[in-house]
């Protein structure tokens, strides 16, 4: 097969489930990689809206203080 005459498959031509798998694998590493991946093209961004992708996302670096949202500061308790 001559590499100069090989057909080039565009990313947009791939099925949505395959694109979703790519986004899920990239998103499982870091949130920054996920963000960069969905910015590459519209099809990757559209395939990110999938339950399978959301289940595999690694958002650990985005949550620095997971309990800070559930703790009420003492000055709010004294306002009533």
PDB file of N, CA, C and O in Angstrom, chain B, residues numbered from 101:
ATOM      1  N   UNK B 101       0.838  -1.179   0.000  1.00  0.00           N
ATOM      2  CA  UNK B 101       0.000   0.000   0.000  1.00  0.00           C
ATOM      3  C   UNK B 101       0.886   1.247   0.000  1.00  0.00           C
ATOM      4  O   UNK B 101       1.779   1.399   0.834  1.00  0.00           O
ATOM      5  N   UNK B 102       0.623   2.100  -0.925  1.00  0.00           N
ATOM      6  CA  UNK B 102       1.401   3.326  -1.059  1.00  0.00           C
ATOM      7  C   UNK B 102       0.896   4.358  -0.045  1.00  0.00           C
ATOM      8  O   UNK B 102      -0.276   4.730  -0.103  1.00  0.00           O
ATOM      9  N   UNK B 103       1.736   4.832   0.881  1.00  0.00           N
ATOM     10  CA  UNK B 103       1.271   5.791   1.878  1.00  0.00           C
ATOM     11  C   UNK B 103       0.834   7.123   1.279  1.00  0.00           C
ATOM     12  O   UNK B 103       0.035   7.838   1.883  1.00  0.00           O
ATOM     13  N   UNK B 104       1.339   7.461   0.118  1.00  0.00           N
ATOM     14  CA  UNK B 104       0.945   8.723  -0.500  1.00  0.00           C
ATOM     15  C   UNK B 104      -0.468   8.662  -1.050  1.00  0.00           C
ATOM     16  O   UNK B 104      -1.124   9.694  -1.194  1.00  0.00           O
ATOM     17  N   UNK B 105      -0.943   7.466  -1.355  1.00  0.00           N
ATOM     18  CA  UNK B 105      -2.277   7.315  -1.922  1.00  0.00           C
ATOM     19  C   UNK B 105      -3.283   6.763  -0.908  1.00  0.00           C
ATOM     20  O   UNK B 105      -4.415   6.447  -1.276  1.00  0.00           O
ATOM     21  N   UNK B 106      -2.894   6.644   0.338  1.00  0.00           N
ATOM     22  CA  UNK B 106      -3.783   6.096   1.364  1.00  0.00           C
ATOM     23  C   UNK B 106      -4.934   7.065   1.624  1.00  0.00           C
ATOM     24  O   UNK B 106      -4.763   8.284   1.626  1.00  0.00           O
ATOM     25  N   UNK B 107      -6.096   6.488   1.840  1.00  0.00           N
ATOM     26  CA  UNK B 107      -7.255   7.311   2.174  1.00  0.00           C
ATOM     27  C   UNK B 107      -7.112   7.830   3.601  1.00  0.00           C
ATOM     28  O   UNK B 107      -6.737   7.093   4.513  1.00  0.00           O
ATOM     29  N   UNK B 108      -7.412   9.080   3.769  1.00  0.00           N
ATOM     30  CA  UNK B 108      -7.354   9.692   5.089  1.00  0.00           C
ATOM     31  C   UNK B 108      -8.769   9.703   5.654  1.00  0.00           C
ATOM     32  O   UNK B 108      -9.692  10.242   5.044  1.00  0.00           O
ATOM     33  N   UNK B 109      -8.922   9.103   6.824  1.00  0.00           N
ATOM     34  CA  UNK B 109     -10.226   9.106   7.479  1.00  0.00           C
ATOM     35  C   UNK B 109     -10.264  10.308   8.410  1.00  0.00           C
ATOM     36  O   UNK B 109      -9.431  10.453   9.305  1.00  0.00           O
ATOM     37  N   UNK B 110     -11.229  11.144   8.184  1.00  0.00           N
ATOM     38  CA  UNK B 110     -11.370  12.334   9.008  1.00  0.00           C
ATOM     39  C   UNK B 110     -12.003  11.960  10.346  1.00  0.00           C
ATOM     40  O   UNK B 110     -12.757  10.992  10.443  1.00  0.00           O
ATOM     41  N   UNK B 111     -11.690  12.725  11.350  1.00  0.00           N
ATOM     42  CA  UNK B 111     -12.232  12.486  12.678  1.00  0.00           C
ATOM     43  C   UNK B 111     -13.753  12.598  12.675  1.00  0.00           C
ATOM     44  O   UNK B 111     -14.438  11.889  13.411  1.00  0.00           O
ATOM     45  N   UNK B 112     -14.265  13.482  11.852  1.00  0.00           N
ATOM     46  CA  UNK B 112     -15.702  13.690  11.771  1.00  0.00           C
ATOM     47  C   UNK B 112     -16.432  12.491  11.175  1.00  0.00           C
ATOM     48  O   UNK B 112     -17.639  12.345  11.369  1.00  0.00           O
ATOM     49  N   UNK B 113     -15.716  11.633  10.452  1.00  0.00           N
ATOM     50  CA  UNK B 113     -16.335  10.487   9.797  1.00  0.00           C
ATOM     51  C   UNK B 113     -16.483   9.285  10.729  1.00  0.00           C
ATOM     52  O   UNK B 113     -17.167   8.322  10.382  1.00  0.00           O
ATOM     53  N   UNK B 114     -15.858   9.325  11.898  1.00  0.00           N
ATOM     54  CA  UNK B 114     -15.936   8.205  12.828  1.00  0.00           C
ATOM     55  C   UNK B 114     -17.299   8.176  13.523  1.00  0.00           C
ATOM     56  O   UNK B 114     -17.913   9.228  13.703  1.00  0.00           O
ATOM     57  N   UNK B 115     -17.781   7.000  13.914  1.00  0.00           N
ATOM     58  CA  UNK B 115     -19.071   6.902  14.614  1.00  0.00           C
ATOM     59  C   UNK B 115     -19.021   7.581  15.986  1.00  0.00           C
ATOM     60  O   UNK B 115     -17.963   7.668  16.610  1.00  0.00           O
ATOM     61  N   UNK B 116     -20.180   8.058  16.442  1.00  0.00           N
ATOM     62  CA  UNK B 116     -20.249   8.778  17.715  1.00  0.00           C
ATOM     63  C   UNK B 116     -19.840   7.913  18.901  1.00  0.00           C
ATOM     64  O   UNK B 116     -19.222   8.415  19.840  1.00  0.00           O
ATOM     65  N   UNK B 117     -20.173   6.616  18.876  1.00  0.00           N
ATOM     66  CA  UNK B 117     -19.795   5.773  20.008  1.00  0.00           C
ATOM     67  C   UNK B 117     -18.278   5.590  20.097  1.00  0.00           C
ATOM     68  O   UNK B 117     -17.734   5.471  21.195  1.00  0.00           O
ATOM     69  N   UNK B 118     -17.604   5.566  18.969  1.00  0.00           N
ATOM     70  CA  UNK B 118     -16.143   5.479  18.972  1.00  0.00           C
ATOM     71  C   UNK B 118     -15.529   6.786  19.474  1.00  0.00           C
ATOM     72  O   UNK B 118     -14.562   6.768  20.236  1.00  0.00           O
ATOM     73  N   UNK B 119     -16.087   7.910  19.050  1.00  0.00           N
ATOM     74  CA  UNK B 119     -15.608   9.202  19.536  1.00  0.00           C
ATOM     75  C   UNK B 119     -15.851   9.334  21.037  1.00  0.00           C
ATOM     76  O   UNK B 119     -15.015   9.870  21.764  1.00  0.00           O
ATOM     77  N   UNK B 120     -17.006   8.838  21.495  1.00  0.00           N
ATOM     78  CA  UNK B 120     -17.291   8.853  22.930  1.00  0.00           C
ATOM     79  C   UNK B 120     -16.295   8.018  23.711  1.00  0.00           C
ATOM     80  O   UNK B 120     -15.901   8.392  24.815  1.00  0.00           O
ATOM     81  N   UNK B 121     -15.885   6.888  23.147  1.00  0.00           N
ATOM     82  CA  UNK B 121     -14.873   6.056  23.795  1.00  0.00           C
ATOM     83  C   UNK B 121     -13.533   6.760  23.889  1.00  0.00           C
ATOM     84  O   UNK B 121     -12.829   6.638  24.891  1.00  0.00           O
ATOM     85  N   UNK B 122     -13.185   7.491  22.854  1.00  0.00           N
ATOM     86  CA  UNK B 122     -11.930   8.255  22.860  1.00  0.00           C
ATOM     87  C   UNK B 122     -11.973   9.331  23.942  1.00  0.00           C
ATOM     88  O   UNK B 122     -11.021   9.496  24.705  1.00  0.00           O
ATOM     89  N   UNK B 123     -13.083  10.057  23.998  1.00  0.00           N
ATOM     90  CA  UNK B 123     -13.223  11.120  24.997  1.00  0.00           C
ATOM     91  C   UNK B 123     -13.225  10.532  26.407  1.00  0.00           C
ATOM     92  O   UNK B 123     -12.656  11.121  27.326  1.00  0.00           O
ATOM     93  N   UNK B 124     -13.860   9.377  26.579  1.00  0.00           N
ATOM     94  CA  UNK B 124     -13.896   8.734  27.897  1.00  0.00           C
ATOM     95  C   UNK B 124     -12.506   8.313  28.345  1.00  0.00           C
ATOM     96  O   UNK B 124     -12.157   8.489  29.512  1.00  0.00           O
ATOM     97  N   UNK B 125     -11.710   7.762  27.443  1.00  0.00           N
ATOM     98  CA  UNK B 125     -10.345   7.348  27.795  1.00  0.00           C
ATOM     99  C   UNK B 125      -9.473   8.547  28.144  1.00  0.00           C
ATOM    100  O   UNK B 125      -8.687   8.495  29.090  1.00  0.00           O
ATOM    101  N   UNK B 126      -9.611   9.616  27.384  1.00  0.00           N
ATOM    102  CA  UNK B 126      -8.815  10.816  27.658  1.00  0.00           C
ATOM    103  C   UNK B 126      -9.281  11.468  28.956  1.00  0.00           C
ATOM    104  O   UNK B 126      -8.459  11.924  29.751  1.00  0.00           O
ATOM    105  N   UNK B 127     -10.593  11.516  29.174  1.00  0.00           N
ATOM    106  CA  UNK B 127     -11.133  12.134  30.381  1.00  0.00           C
ATOM    107  C   UNK B 127     -10.848  11.358  31.645  1.00  0.00           C
ATOM    108  O   UNK B 127     -10.939  11.910  32.742  1.00  0.00           O
ATOM    109  N   UNK B 128     -10.503  10.086  31.515  1.00  0.00           N
ATOM    110  CA  UNK B 128     -10.197   9.273  32.692  1.00  0.00           C
ATOM    111  C   UNK B 128      -8.842   9.633  33.288  1.00  0.00           C
ATOM    112  O   UNK B 128      -8.560   9.270  34.430  1.00  0.00           O
ATOM    113  N   UNK B 129      -8.006  10.332  32.545  1.00  0.00           N
ATOM    114  CA  UNK B 129      -6.687  10.693  33.067  1.00  0.00           C
ATOM    115  C   UNK B 129      -6.770  11.964  33.903  1.00  0.00           C
ATOM    116  O   UNK B 129      -6.559  11.917  35.115  1.00  0.00           O
ATOM    117  N   UNK B 130      -7.072  13.091  33.281  1.00  0.00           N
ATOM    118  CA  UNK B 130      -7.209  14.350  34.025  1.00  0.00           C
ATOM    119  C   UNK B 130      -8.314  15.187  33.409  1.00  0.00           C
ATOM    120  O   UNK B 130      -8.678  15.003  32.247  1.00  0.00           O
ATOM    121  N   UNK B 131      -8.841  16.104  34.199  1.00  0.00           N
ATOM    122  CA  UNK B 131      -9.882  17.002  33.713  1.00  0.00           C
ATOM    123  C   UNK B 131      -9.328  17.968  32.668  1.00  0.00           C
ATOM    124  O   UNK B 131     -10.043  18.373  31.752  1.00  0.00           O
ATOM    125  N   UNK B 132      -8.066  18.332  32.806  1.00  0.00           N
ATOM    126  CA  UNK B 132      -7.447  19.235  31.831  1.00  0.00           C
ATOM    127  C   UNK B 132      -7.348  18.570  30.457  1.00  0.00           C
ATOM    128  O   UNK B 132      -7.601  19.207  29.434  1.00  0.00           O
ATOM    129  N   UNK B 133      -6.981  17.295  30.440  1.00  0.00           N
ATOM    130  CA  UNK B 133      -6.923  16.565  29.173  1.00  0.00           C
ATOM    131  C   UNK B 133      -8.309  16.439  28.550  1.00  0.00           C
ATOM    132  O   UNK B 133      -8.459  16.551  27.333  1.00  0.00           O
ATOM    133  N   UNK B 134      -9.323  16.206  29.385  1.00  0.00           N
ATOM    134  CA  UNK B 134     -10.699  16.129  28.896  1.00  0.00           C
ATOM    135  C   UNK B 134     -11.109  17.450  28.259  1.00  0.00           C
ATOM    136  O   UNK B 134     -11.697  17.470  27.178  1.00  0.00           O
ATOM    137  N   UNK B 135     -10.803  18.534  28.922  1.00  0.00           N
ATOM    138  CA  UNK B 135     -11.161  19.856  28.407  1.00  0.00           C
ATOM    139  C   UNK B 135     -10.480  20.124  27.070  1.00  0.00           C
ATOM    140  O   UNK B 135     -11.115  20.613  26.136  1.00  0.00           O
ATOM    141  N   UNK B 136      -9.213  19.813  26.976  1.00  0.00           N
ATOM    142  CA  UNK B 136      -8.486  20.010  25.719  1.00  0.00           C
ATOM    143  C   UNK B 136      -9.017  19.107  24.615  1.00  0.00           C
ATOM    144  O   UNK B 136      -9.052  19.504  23.451  1.00  0.00           O
ATOM    145  N   UNK B 137      -9.428  17.902  24.973  1.00  0.00           N
ATOM    146  CA  UNK B 137      -9.944  16.950  23.986  1.00  0.00           C
ATOM    147  C   UNK B 137     -11.247  17.443  23.364  1.00  0.00           C
ATOM    148  O   UNK B 137     -11.430  17.349  22.150  1.00  0.00           O
ATOM    149  N   UNK B 138     -12.156  17.969  24.192  1.00  0.00           N
ATOM    150  CA  UNK B 138     -13.441  18.398  23.637  1.00  0.00           C
ATOM    151  C   UNK B 138     -13.327  19.704  22.867  1.00  0.00           C
ATOM    152  O   UNK B 138     -14.245  20.075  22.135  1.00  0.00           O
ATOM    153  N   UNK B 139     -12.209  20.404  23.025  1.00  0.00           N
ATOM    154  CA  UNK B 139     -11.990  21.624  22.253  1.00  0.00           C
ATOM    155  C   UNK B 139     -11.405  21.354  20.872  1.00  0.00           C
ATOM    156  O   UNK B 139     -11.354  22.258  20.038  1.00  0.00           O
ATOM    157  N   UNK B 140     -10.964  20.124  20.617  1.00  0.00           N
ATOM    158  CA  UNK B 140     -10.315  19.789  19.351  1.00  0.00           C
ATOM    159  C   UNK B 140     -11.269  19.949  18.179  1.00  0.00           C
ATOM    160  O   UNK B 140     -10.920  20.579  17.180  1.00  0.00           O
ATOM    161  N   UNK B 141     -12.460  19.391  18.284  1.00  0.00           N
ATOM    162  CA  UNK B 141     -13.437  19.535  17.203  1.00  0.00           C
ATOM    163  C   UNK B 141     -14.849  19.415  17.761  1.00  0.00           C
ATOM    164  O   UNK B 141     -15.043  18.957  18.887  1.00  0.00           O
ATOM    165  N   UNK B 142     -15.827  19.826  16.971  1.00  0.00           N
ATOM    166  CA  UNK B 142     -17.222  19.813  17.403  1.00  0.00           C
ATOM    167  C   UNK B 142     -17.717  18.408  17.710  1.00  0.00           C
ATOM    168  O   UNK B 142     -18.489  18.216  18.649  1.00  0.00           O
ATOM    169  N   UNK B 143     -17.286  17.433  16.936  1.00  0.00           N
ATOM    170  CA  UNK B 143     -17.761  16.067  17.119  1.00  0.00           C
ATOM    171  C   UNK B 143     -17.285  15.479  18.445  1.00  0.00           C
ATOM    172  O   UNK B 143     -18.034  14.761  19.108  1.00  0.00           O
ATOM    173  N   UNK B 144     -16.057  15.774  18.834  1.00  0.00           N
ATOM    174  CA  UNK B 144     -15.578  15.300  20.132  1.00  0.00           C
ATOM    175  C   UNK B 144     -16.315  16.001  21.266  1.00  0.00           C
ATOM    176  O   UNK B 144     -16.619  15.386  22.289  1.00  0.00           O
ATOM    177  N   UNK B 145     -16.600  17.271  21.088  1.00  0.00           N
ATOM    178  CA  UNK B 145     -17.366  17.991  22.098  1.00  0.00           C
ATOM    179  C   UNK B 145     -18.780  17.467  22.223  1.00  0.00           C
ATOM    180  O   UNK B 145     -19.311  17.371  23.329  1.00  0.00           O
ATOM    181  N   UNK B 146     -19.400  17.122  21.093  1.00  0.00           N
ATOM    182  CA  UNK B 146     -20.759  16.578  21.119  1.00  0.00           C
ATOM    183  C   UNK B 146     -20.788  15.184  21.716  1.00  0.00           C
ATOM    184  O   UNK B 146     -21.752  14.824  22.391  1.00  0.00           O
ATOM    185  N   UNK B 147     -19.760  14.401  21.485  1.00  0.00           N
ATOM    186  CA  UNK B 147     -19.733  13.043  22.026  1.00  0.00           C
ATOM    187  C   UNK B 147     -19.426  13.036  23.517  1.00  0.00           C
ATOM    188  O   UNK B 147     -19.563  11.998  24.165  1.00  0.00           O
ATOM    189  N   UNK B 148     -19.017  14.158  24.068  1.00  0.00           N
ATOM    190  CA  UNK B 148     -18.746  14.231  25.503  1.00  0.00           C
ATOM    191  C   UNK B 148     -20.029  14.198  26.318  1.00  0.00           C
ATOM    192  O   UNK B 148     -19.985  13.892  27.510  1.00  0.00           O
ATOM    193  N   UNK B 149     -21.165  14.502  25.715  1.00  0.00           N
ATOM    194  CA  UNK B 149     -22.447  14.463  26.411  1.00  0.00           C
ATOM    195  C   UNK B 149     -23.012  13.054  26.384  1.00  0.00           C
ATOM    196  O   UNK B 149     -24.048  12.804  25.768  1.00  0.00           O
ATOM    197  N   UNK B 150     -22.339  12.146  27.046  1.00  0.00           N
ATOM    198  CA  UNK B 150     -22.729  10.741  27.062  1.00  0.00           C
ATOM    199  C   UNK B 150     -22.553  10.210  28.482  1.00  0.00           C
ATOM    200  O   UNK B 150     -21.604  10.578  29.173  1.00  0.00           O
ATOM    201  N   UNK B 151     -23.471   9.342  28.915  1.00  0.00           N
ATOM    202  CA  UNK B 151     -23.393   8.788  30.270  1.00  0.00           C
ATOM    203  C   UNK B 151     -22.096   8.019  30.487  1.00  0.00           C
ATOM    204  O   UNK B 151     -21.500   8.089  31.562  1.00  0.00           O
ATOM    205  N   UNK B 152     -21.665   7.294  29.478  1.00  0.00           N
ATOM    206  CA  UNK B 152     -20.429   6.511  29.598  1.00  0.00           C
ATOM    207  C   UNK B 152     -19.225   7.427  29.827  1.00  0.00           C
ATOM    208  O   UNK B 152     -18.319   7.098  30.592  1.00  0.00           O
ATOM    209  N   UNK B 153     -19.229   8.558  29.167  1.00  0.00           N
ATOM    210  CA  UNK B 153     -18.121   9.512  29.326  1.00  0.00           C
ATOM    211  C   UNK B 153     -18.155  10.120  30.725  1.00  0.00           C
ATOM    212  O   UNK B 153     -17.114  10.238  31.372  1.00  0.00           O
ATOM    213  N   UNK B 154     -19.340  10.507  31.196  1.00  0.00           N
ATOM    214  CA  UNK B 154     -19.447  11.126  32.515  1.00  0.00           C
ATOM    215  C   UNK B 154     -19.051  10.168  33.633  1.00  0.00           C
ATOM    216  O   UNK B 154     -18.518  10.597  34.657  1.00  0.00           O
ATOM    217  N   UNK B 155     -19.306   8.875  33.444  1.00  0.00           N
ATOM    218  CA  UNK B 155     -18.958   7.893  34.474  1.00  0.00           C
ATOM    219  C   UNK B 155     -17.453   7.719  34.618  1.00  0.00           C
ATOM    220  O   UNK B 155     -16.975   7.351  35.691  1.00  0.00           O
ATOM    221  N   UNK B 156     -16.709   7.975  33.569  1.00  0.00           N
ATOM    222  CA  UNK B 156     -15.266   7.723  33.601  1.00  0.00           C
ATOM    223  C   UNK B 156     -14.425   8.969  33.842  1.00  0.00           C
ATOM    224  O   UNK B 156     -13.203   8.863  33.942  1.00  0.00           O
ATOM    225  N   UNK B 157     -15.036  10.140  33.939  1.00  0.00           N
ATOM    226  CA  UNK B 157     -14.255  11.365  34.121  1.00  0.00           C
ATOM    227  C   UNK B 157     -13.523  11.368  35.456  1.00  0.00           C
ATOM    228  O   UNK B 157     -14.060  10.927  36.472  1.00  0.00           O
ATOM    229  N   UNK B 158     -12.322  11.858  35.445  1.00  0.00           N
ATOM    230  CA  UNK B 158     -11.524  12.011  36.651  1.00  0.00           C
ATOM    231  C   UNK B 158     -11.526  13.488  37.015  1.00  0.00           C
ATOM    232  O   UNK B 158     -10.787  14.280  36.431  1.00  0.00           O
ATOM    233  N   UNK B 159     -12.354  13.852  37.977  1.00  0.00           N
ATOM    234  CA  UNK B 159     -12.474  15.251  38.381  1.00  0.00           C
ATOM    235  C   UNK B 159     -11.785  15.516  39.710  1.00  0.00           C
ATOM    236  O   UNK B 159     -12.083  16.508  40.375  1.00  0.00           O
ATOM    237  N   UNK B 160     -10.874  14.647  40.102  1.00  0.00           N
ATOM    238  CA  UNK B 160     -10.227  14.752  41.409  1.00  0.00           C
ATOM    239  C   UNK B 160      -9.484  16.074  41.583  1.00  0.00           C
ATOM    240  O   UNK B 160      -9.511  16.648  42.672  1.00  0.00           O
ATOM    241  N   UNK B 161      -8.838  16.560  40.565  1.00  0.00           N
ATOM    242  CA  UNK B 161      -8.079  17.803  40.707  1.00  0.00           C
ATOM    243  C   UNK B 161      -8.976  19.029  40.788  1.00  0.00           C
ATOM    244  O   UNK B 161      -8.538  20.081  41.252  1.00  0.00           O
ATOM    245  N   UNK B 162     -10.223  18.913  40.345  1.00  0.00           N
ATOM    246  CA  UNK B 162     -11.135  20.049  40.420  1.00  0.00           C
ATOM    247  C   UNK B 162     -11.721  20.217  41.815  1.00  0.00           C
ATOM    248  O   UNK B 162     -12.172  21.303  42.178  1.00  0.00           O
ATOM    249  N   UNK B 163     -11.714  19.152  42.586  1.00  0.00           N
ATOM    250  CA  UNK B 163     -12.273  19.183  43.932  1.00  0.00           C
ATOM    251  C   UNK B 163     -11.115  19.244  44.920  1.00  0.00           C
ATOM    252  O   UNK B 163     -10.534  18.220  45.280  1.00  0.00           O
ATOM    253  N   UNK B 164     -10.793  20.443  45.346  1.00  0.00           N
ATOM    254  CA  UNK B 164      -9.657  20.595  46.258  1.00  0.00           C
ATOM    255  C   UNK B 164     -10.088  20.459  47.714  1.00  0.00           C
ATOM    256  O   UNK B 164      -9.348  19.912  48.532  1.00  0.00           O
ATOM    257  N   UNK B 165     -11.285  20.955  48.040  1.00  0.00           N
ATOM    258  CA  UNK B 165     -11.810  20.848  49.399  1.00  0.00           C
ATOM    259  C   UNK B 165     -13.233  20.291  49.307  1.00  0.00           C
ATOM    260  O   UNK B 165     -14.187  21.067  49.259  1.00  0.00           O
ATOM    261  N   UNK B 166     -13.393  18.985  49.282  1.00  0.00           N
ATOM    262  CA  UNK B 166     -14.717  18.420  49.059  1.00  0.00           C
ATOM    263  C   UNK B 166     -15.709  18.682  50.177  1.00  0.00           C
ATOM    264  O   UNK B 166     -16.912  18.694  49.918  1.00  0.00           O
ATOM    265  N   UNK B 167     -15.266  18.892  51.397  1.00  0.00           N
ATOM    266  CA  UNK B 167     -16.192  19.105  52.504  1.00  0.00           C
ATOM    267  C   UNK B 167     -16.469  20.573  52.780  1.00  0.00           C
ATOM    268  O   UNK B 167     -17.289  20.877  53.647  1.00  0.00           O
ATOM    269  N   UNK B 168     -15.830  21.481  52.089  1.00  0.00           N
ATOM    270  CA  UNK B 168     -16.003  22.899  52.388  1.00  0.00           C
ATOM    271  C   UNK B 168     -17.400  23.396  52.039  1.00  0.00           C
ATOM    272  O   UNK B 168     -17.860  24.369  52.637  1.00  0.00           O
ATOM    273  N   UNK B 169     -18.077  22.779  51.114  1.00  0.00           N
ATOM    274  CA  UNK B 169     -19.422  23.201  50.748  1.00  0.00           C
ATOM    275  C   UNK B 169     -20.482  22.754  51.728  1.00  0.00           C
ATOM    276  O   UNK B 169     -21.578  23.316  51.734  1.00  0.00           O
ATOM    277  N   UNK B 170     -20.198  21.761  52.560  1.00  0.00           N
ATOM    278  CA  UNK B 170     -21.196  21.249  53.496  1.00  0.00           C
ATOM    279  C   UNK B 170     -21.053  21.841  54.882  1.00  0.00           C
ATOM    280  O   UNK B 170     -21.949  21.671  55.708  1.00  0.00           O
ATOM    281  N   UNK B 171     -19.970  22.522  55.165  1.00  0.00           N
ATOM    282  CA  UNK B 171     -19.762  23.103  56.486  1.00  0.00           C
ATOM    283  C   UNK B 171     -20.280  24.532  56.500  1.00  0.00           C
ATOM    284  O   UNK B 171     -19.944  25.335  55.630  1.00  0.00           O
ATOM    285  N   UNK B 172     -21.106  24.841  57.504  1.00  0.00           N
ATOM    286  CA  UNK B 172     -21.687  26.167  57.616  1.00  0.00           C
ATOM    287  C   UNK B 172     -20.815  27.023  58.524  1.00  0.00           C
ATOM    288  O   UNK B 172     -20.506  26.618  59.644  1.00  0.00           O
ATOM    289  N   UNK B 173     -20.416  28.200  58.057  1.00  0.00           N
ATOM    290  CA  UNK B 173     -19.637  29.084  58.925  1.00  0.00           C
ATOM    291  C   UNK B 173     -20.470  29.527  60.127  1.00  0.00           C
ATOM    292  O   UNK B 173     -21.693  29.631  60.032  1.00  0.00           O
ATOM    293  N   UNK B 174     -19.819  29.783  61.241  1.00  0.00           N
ATOM    294  CA  UNK B 174     -20.520  30.120  62.482  1.00  0.00           C
ATOM    295  C   UNK B 174     -21.267  31.450  62.379  1.00  0.00           C
ATOM    296  O   UNK B 174     -22.275  31.614  63.067  1.00  0.00           O
ATOM    297  N   UNK B 175     -20.841  32.382  61.580  1.00  0.00           N
ATOM    298  CA  UNK B 175     -21.525  33.666  61.489  1.00  0.00           C
ATOM    299  C   UNK B 175     -22.884  33.544  60.810  1.00  0.00           C
ATOM    300  O   UNK B 175     -23.736  34.407  61.017  1.00  0.00           O
ATOM    301  N   UNK B 176     -23.120  32.512  60.011  1.00  0.00           N
ATOM    302  CA  UNK B 176     -24.444  32.291  59.445  1.00  0.00           C
ATOM    303  C   UNK B 176     -25.413  31.778  60.505  1.00  0.00           C
ATOM    304  O   UNK B 176     -26.610  32.059  60.435  1.00  0.00           O
ATOM    305  N   UNK B 177     -24.913  31.034  61.479  1.00  0.00           N
ATOM    306  CA  UNK B 177     -25.770  30.491  62.523  1.00  0.00           C
ATOM    307  C   UNK B 177     -26.255  31.593  63.460  1.00  0.00           C
ATOM    308  O   UNK B 177     -27.337  31.466  64.033  1.00  0.00           O
ATOM    309  N   UNK B 178     -25.506  32.644  63.629  1.00  0.00           N
ATOM    310  CA  UNK B 178     -25.866  33.728  64.542  1.00  0.00           C
ATOM    311  C   UNK B 178     -26.808  34.745  63.915  1.00  0.00           C
ATOM    312  O   UNK B 178     -27.251  35.657  64.613  1.00  0.00           O
ATOM    313  N   UNK B 179     -27.134  34.632  62.642  1.00  0.00           N
ATOM    314  CA  UNK B 179     -27.968  35.623  61.960  1.00  0.00           C
ATOM    315  C   UNK B 179     -29.448  35.448  62.262  1.00  0.00           C
ATOM    316  O   UNK B 179     -30.209  36.389  62.034  1.00  0.00           O
ATOM    317  N   UNK B 180     -29.899  34.323  62.754  1.00  0.00           N
ATOM    318  CA  UNK B 180     -31.337  34.121  62.968  1.00  0.00           C
ATOM    319  C   UNK B 180     -31.839  34.673  64.263  1.00  0.00           C
ATOM    320  O   UNK B 180     -33.029  34.566  64.559  1.00  0.00           O
TER     321      UNK B 180
END
